[in-house]
């Protein structure tokens, strides 16, 4: 079967060359990943098994967890904390996005309140903010 697959790919390549465009291109996928690329935001992902230490200014820090939560967080060393409910992906992952403005200097600090069991995480986390290098 690998030879059949390779032959099919070769036929699609020949058809693409003949047409002057990709034969099996899905317009919706192209629009999302090529045409509308400016809508993508640079992400740094924090999750329990990948606890990043730094995020660049101008990025979005996406905090993920395997259960619904309320994120208790602060941009200014807990002087004015905020609470944000997580969004569900429908795939067993919940997340909160925190935009990191270019003016951000203090670390982002946060903890979890697990909404299903009504319990605090019991520890704080910190992600430092660093200059974005181009």
N, C-alpha and C positions, 0 to 999 in steps of 0.2 A: 503493500500500500504506500510506502514512502515515495516510490517512484511515480505513482499516480498523482500524489499531492504535488510533487515537484513539477510534473508535466502540466498540471492544472495551473500552477503559478506561472509557468513559462507562457502558457496560452494567454493568461490574463495580462502578462507583461507585453506580449506582442499586440494584443488588442489595444492596450493603453497607448503604445507607441503609434499604432495606426490611427486611433482617434485623436491623439494629441492631448489627452487628459486621462487621469486615472480611471480605469474601467469600473472598478467596484467601490468607488468613493461614495460614502453616505453623506449627503449634503448637510444633515443636521449635526453630524459629528464634526465635519470640517468647520461649520459655523462656530461650534462651541470651542474647538481647540485651536483654530487658526484665525478665522475672521474676527471673532470676539475676544481675542487674546488679551486686549487691554483691560477687560473686565476681571481678569484673574488677579488675585491679590497674593503677594508673597506671604507664605505661611511658615511658621515654626510650630511644630506640634509637640505638646507635652502630654505624656500619658504615664500611668503608673509604672510601666515597664520601660519607659524611655523619658526619664526626667531631665529635660534639657536645663542647662544652667544659664544660658544667655539667649537673648532675642535681639535682633537688630531694630533700630529706630525705623519707623515706617512700615514694619511688618505687622502681621496679625499673629498673636499668640493664640493658638487653638488648644484648649485644654479638654482632653478626652478622658472618659471613664466608662467602665462596663456597666454602669447602672445610672438611673436618674439622680441628679444632684442639684443642689443650690450652691453656687460658687460664692463664697464670702471673700472679697478681694479688695485690694487697695493699690493705688498708684503712688501714695505719699506716706509710706511707713505707718499705716493704720490711722492716720489723722482723720480721713474721711472715707471709711469703708463703704463698699457697695455690695449688693446681693443680686445675682443674676441666675435665673433658672436655666438649666441645661435644655438643649434641643435634642430630640431623638432622631437618629438616622433611620430607625426602623430595622437596623441590623444588629441590635444589641450594643450599640455605642452611642453615648450621649456626649455632647460637647458644648462649650461656651467659647466664643471668639472675643478676644480682647485686642482692640486696635492699639498699637503702640505709636503715639504721635512723635513727630520729629523732635519735639521739645522735651520728651520724657527723659528724666535723669535718674530718678530713684528706681530701685528695683520694684518689680511687680510682686506683691505678696498675696497669697491666697490659701484657703483651706476649703474643705468640702463639708457640706451638710447633706447626708444621704437621705433623700426624701422618702424612700420606700420604708426604711426602718426607723426614721426619725432620730438619727444619731450623727453627731459630729465626728469628723475624721480623727481629731485629737492631736493634730500636728499642723504646723504652718509650712508652706513651701515658698521659695523665693527664686525668681528668675531675674537676673541682672539685665540691664539694657545697655547695648553697645552701639557705637557709631556704625552706620551703614556704609560700607565701602563699595564703590562702584567699579 
